[in-house]
Amino acid sequence: MLEFADRRAAFRELHVSGCFVIPNPWDAGSAKYLESLGFKALATTSAGFAFSRALPDNPLVLTRDMVLEHVAAIVSASSLPVNADFQAGYGATADDVGESVRLCVEAGVAGLSIEDSTCDSVKPLYDLDEALDRFAAARSAVDASKSGVILTARAECFLVGCPDPFRESMRRVEAFADAGADVLFVPGMKEPDQIRALVGLGKPVNHIVIGNLGVRVSDFAALGVRRISVGSALARTAWGGFMRAAKLIAEQGSFEGFEGAATFGELNGLFGS
C-alpha cells in the first residue's frame, strides 16, 4: 500500500494534464471495488456516507468525528489517493475550520474540498469575506502540514438558488483562486460556455456528473475539465437496485429484482484477495 506522501504526489500529478474520473465510494467495500477497476483516485461522498447511516446529508447531522472516521476508513480501504468531501469545513469559525482541516490531513487524505454553503435556508451562503476567511484557514492548515494535500474550493451558488448563479460563482471562485485554491469546483454548472469560462481561470476544474446526461468523459475533457466526480450517484444507483428488488418482494412476492445481482463468488473473491 502506498504511503501517504506517495499517494499525495500521485494525486497532484493527476492534476497536471488530461482528464480523470474520481469516483465516490460510500464505504470500504465500494472503495476496494473501484480500485480494482483501475481508477487512479477516489473521493468520499458525504451524501453516500450519510445514507449508509440512515441520516440526511447535512453537516448539522454528520459530525466532524463521524466524517473523519469515515474518511480514515476509505483511506485505509485502498492504496489510492483519496479526496475528502469536507463540506464547509466542520467549524463554526475560521479557526475551527483550520483545526478540522488539520485533522482531515492527518487522516491521510490526498485532497479535500471546502464549500461556501451555510446550510441555512435564510442565508444559504457565507458572505464572500467570511467564506474567504474560512478558506484561508483551510489553506493555512494545509500549508502548515507540508503535506502537499490539494485544496479544492467549491462555490455552491447554483445549488442554493442564487439569482445569477454563474456570475456569483465566478466572482467567488476567482477570489478563491487568488486565495490559493488548487482546484475550482462549481457544482450545478452545466452549460459548456460556462464550464469553459471556469476553466479559463487557469486552475484545474472539478466537474460533477450525478445522472445520465448523455455525455461522456471525452466531452468534458474537450472543455478542459481536469477532474470528474460523481458525488452520491454510485451510492444512489446501489440504493435504487436494492429498493426495486425489495419492493418487488414486498408488493408482488417476486424475486425478479435479484436479476443482475453480483454473485457471491465475485464479492467473496474481491474481499478475500
C-alpha positions in Angstrom: 0.0 0.0 0.0 1.4 3.4 -1.0 2.5 5.7 1.8 0.5 9.0 2.2 3.3 11.0 0.7 3.4 8.8 -2.4 -0.4 9.0 -2.8 -0.4 12.8 -2.5 2.4 13.1 -5.1 0.4 10.8 -7.4 -2.7 12.8 -6.9 -1.0 16.1 -7.6 0.4 14.6 -10.8 -3.1 13.7 -12.0 -4.0 17.4 -12.0 -1.2 18.4 -14.3 -2.7 17.4 -17.6 -5.5 15.3 -19.1 -8.9 14.5 -17.6 -9.5 11.7 -15.0 -12.6 10.4 -13.2 -12.5 10.4 -9.4 -15.5 8.1 -8.4 -17.1 8.4 -5.0 -17.3 5.2 -2.9 -19.5 5.3 0.2 -17.9 2.6 2.2 -14.8 0.4 2.4 -16.2 -2.3 0.1 -17.1 0.1 -2.7 -13.7 1.8 -2.4 -11.9 -1.5 -2.8 -14.0 -2.5 -5.9 -13.4 0.9 -7.6 -9.7 0.4 -7.1 -10.0 -3.0 -8.7 -11.4 -1.3 -11.9 -8.2 0.7 -12.4 -9.4 4.2 -11.2 -6.4 6.4 -10.2 -8.0 8.2 -7.2 -11.2 8.2 -5.1 -13.3 10.8 -3.4 -15.6 10.5 -0.5 -19.3 11.5 -0.7 -21.0 13.0 2.3 -24.4 12.0 1.0 -23.4 8.4 0.3 -22.0 8.1 3.7 -25.0 9.7 5.4 -27.4 7.4 3.6 -25.4 4.4 4.8 -26.0 5.6 8.3 -29.8 6.3 7.8 -29.1 10.0 8.0 -29.7 13.0 5.7 -26.8 14.7 4.0 -26.5 17.6 6.4 -23.3 18.8 8.2 -25.5 19.6 11.2 -26.2 15.9 11.5 -22.9 14.5 10.3 -20.5 15.4 13.0 -16.8 16.1 12.4 -15.8 13.0 14.3 -18.1 10.8 12.2 -16.8 12.2 9.0 -13.2 11.9 10.0 -13.7 8.3 11.0 -15.4 7.6 7.6 -12.6 9.4 5.7 -10.0 7.3 7.5 -11.9 4.1 6.7 -11.9 5.0 2.9 -8.2 5.9 3.0 -7.4 2.5 4.7 -9.6 0.5 2.3 -7.4 1.1 -0.8 -3.9 2.3 -1.8 -5.3 5.1 -4.0 -5.2 8.8 -3.2 -8.5 10.0 -1.6 -10.1 13.4 -1.8 -12.4 14.2 1.1 -15.8 15.8 0.6 -15.3 18.0 3.6 -18.4 20.2 3.2 -17.9 23.7 4.7 -15.1 22.6 6.9 -17.0 21.4 10.0 -16.3 24.5 12.0 -18.4 27.5 13.3 -15.4 29.8 13.0 -12.4 30.1 10.6 -10.2 28.8 13.4 -12.4 25.8 13.8 -12.2 25.1 10.1 -8.4 25.2 10.3 -8.4 22.6 13.1 -10.8 20.4 11.2 -8.7 20.5 8.1 -5.6 19.7 10.2 -7.3 16.6 11.4 -8.5 15.6 7.9 -5.0 15.9 6.6 -3.8 13.7 9.5 -6.4 11.1 8.4 -4.3 10.5 5.3 -6.2 12.3 2.5 -4.5 13.5 -0.7 -7.0 16.3 -1.1 -10.1 17.9 0.3 -12.8 20.4 -0.7 -14.2 23.3 1.3 -17.5 24.8 0.2 -19.1 28.2 1.0 -22.6 26.9 2.0 -24.0 27.6 5.4 -26.9 25.1 5.4 -29.1 28.0 6.5 -32.2 28.4 4.3 -32.4 32.1 5.1 -28.7 32.8 4.3 -27.5 29.8 2.3 -24.0 31.1 1.5 -21.4 32.7 3.7 -20.7 36.3 2.7 -17.6 36.2 0.4 -15.3 37.9 3.0 -16.3 35.3 5.6 -16.0 32.5 3.1 -12.5 33.7 2.2 -11.5 33.8 5.9 -12.7 30.2 6.3 -10.9 29.1 3.1 -7.7 30.9 4.2 -7.8 29.0 7.5 -8.0 25.8 5.5 -5.2 26.9 3.2 -3.0 27.7 6.2 -3.7 24.3 7.8 -2.7 22.5 4.7 0.4 24.6 4.2 1.4 24.1 7.8 1.2 20.3 7.4 3.7 20.5 4.5 1.8 17.5 3.1 1.2 18.6 -0.4 -2.6 18.0 0.0 -4.6 19.5 -2.8 -7.2 22.0 -1.6 -10.4 22.5 -3.7 -12.7 25.5 -3.4 -16.4 25.0 -4.0 -18.9 27.7 -4.9 -22.4 26.4 -4.2 -24.3 29.2 -5.9 -26.2 27.0 -8.4 -27.3 24.6 -5.7 -28.7 27.2 -3.4 -30.6 29.2 -6.0 -28.7 32.4 -6.3 -30.4 34.9 -8.6 -27.4 35.0 -11.1 -25.5 31.8 -10.1 -23.0 31.9 -12.9 -21.9 35.5 -12.2 -21.8 35.0 -8.5 -19.9 31.7 -8.8 -17.3 33.2 -11.0 -16.9 36.1 -8.6 -16.3 33.7 -5.8 -14.0 31.1 -7.4 -11.8 33.9 -8.8 -11.4 35.1 -5.2 -10.8 31.5 -4.0 -8.2 31.1 -6.8 -6.4 34.2 -5.6 -6.5 32.9 -2.1 -4.6 29.8 -3.1 -7.2 27.2 -4.3 -5.5 24.4 -6.1 -8.8 23.2 -7.8 -12.0 25.0 -8.6 -15.5 23.3 -8.3 -18.9 24.8 -9.1 -21.5 22.0 -8.7 -24.6 22.6 -10.8 -22.8 24.4 -13.6 -23.8 22.6 -16.8 -23.6 24.9 -19.8 -20.4 24.3 -22.0 -19.7 28.0 -22.3 -19.8 28.4 -18.5 -17.6 25.5 -18.0 -15.1 26.9 -20.5 -15.1 30.2 -18.6 -14.4 28.4 -15.4 -11.5 26.5 -17.0 -10.3 29.8 -18.3 -9.4 31.0 -14.8 -6.3 28.8 -15.1 -6.8 26.4 -12.3 -7.7 22.7 -12.6 -11.5 22.3 -12.6 -13.6 19.5 -11.0 -16.9 18.8 -12.6 -19.6 16.6 -11.1 -21.9 14.3 -13.0 -24.8 13.0 -11.0 -27.0 11.4 -13.7 -27.1 10.0 -17.2 -26.9 13.3 -19.2 -26.0 11.6 -22.5 -22.4 12.8 -22.2 -19.1 11.0 -21.8 -15.7 11.7 -20.2 -14.3 12.8 -23.5 -16.9 15.6 -23.8 -15.8 17.2 -20.5 -12.1 16.6 -21.4 -12.7 18.6 -24.6 -14.0 21.5 -22.5 -10.8 21.5 -20.5 -12.2 19.8 -17.3 -9.4 18.1 -15.4 -11.3 16.0 -12.9 -14.8 14.4 -12.9 -16.5 13.2 -9.7 -19.9 11.6 -9.4 -21.0 12.6 -5.9 -23.7 10.4 -4.5 -24.6 8.9 -7.9 -23.0 5.5 -7.4 -24.5 5.2 -3.9 -27.9 6.1 -5.2 -27.5 3.6 -8.0 -26.9 0.9 -5.5 -29.8 2.1 -3.4 -32.0 2.1 -6.5 -31.3 -1.6 -7.2 -31.8 -2.6 -3.6 -35.1 -0.6 -3.4 -36.5 -2.0 -6.6 -35.7 -5.6 -5.5 -37.1 -5.1 -2.0 -40.3 -3.5 -3.4 -40.9 -6.4 -5.7 -40.8 -8.8 -2.8 -42.9 -6.7 -0.6 -45.6 -5.7 -3.1 -45.6 -8.7 -5.6 -43.9 -11.6 -3.8 -41.5 -11.6 -6.7 -37.7 -12.1 -6.6 -37.2 -10.8 -10.1 -35.3 -7.9 -8.7 -32.3 -10.2 -7.9 -31.6 -10.4 -11.7 -28.2 -8.9 -12.4 -27.0 -9.1 -8.8 -23.3 -9.5 -8.2 -22.5 -13.2 -7.4 -21.4 -14.4 -4.1 -18.2 -15.6 -5.7 -17.4 -12.2 -7.2 -17.7 -10.4 -3.9 -16.1 -13.0 -1.7 -13.2 -13.2 -4.1 -12.8 -9.4 -4.2 -12.7 -9.0 -0.4 -10.7 -12.2 0.1 -7.9 -11.1 -2.1 
